[in-house]
Amino acid sequence: MPIRLKKLIGTFLLVALVVVYAVVATIVAVAQFSQSGPLVHLAFFAFSGLLWILPAMGIIKWLIIEPRPKG
């Protein structure tokens, strides 16, 4: 796969990940913590705000892997 195409795909994947993850985290927060206090909200959004890094690291790792030379 050409590196430019790989980076384009990775960019779209990262943007889609952030958008979908933000929507899902907000839906979960509204559904589960609507009656909770501000400290619970803070803890949830701090945790979920850091959790998206794990799948993003996988995408970035895939982006920086050098293609195998054609042999």
Secondary structure in CASP SS format (residue, H / E / C, confidence):
PFRMAT SS
TARGET T0000
AUTHOR 0000-0000-0000
METHOD secondary structure of the structure
MODEL  1
M C 1.00
P C 1.00
I H 1.00
R H 1.00
L H 1.00
K H 1.00
K H 1.00
L H 1.00
I H 1.00
G H 1.00
T H 1.00
F H 1.00
L H 1.00
L H 1.00
V H 1.00
A H 1.00
L H 1.00
V H 1.00
V H 1.00
V H 1.00
Y H 1.00
A H 1.00
V H 1.00
V H 1.00
A H 1.00
T H 1.00
I H 1.00
V H 1.00
A H 1.00
V H 1.00
A H 1.00
Q H 1.00
F H 1.00
S C 1.00
Q C 1.00
S C 1.00
G C 1.00
P H 1.00
L H 1.00
V H 1.00
H H 1.00
L H 1.00
A H 1.00
F H 1.00
F H 1.00
A H 1.00
F H 1.00
S H 1.00
G H 1.00
L H 1.00
L H 1.00
W C 1.00
I H 1.00
L H 1.00
P H 1.00
A H 1.00
M H 1.00
G H 1.00
I H 1.00
I H 1.00
K H 1.00
W H 1.00
L H 1.00
I H 1.00
I C 1.00
E C 1.00
P C 1.00
R C 1.00
P C 1.00
K C 1.00
G C 1.00
END
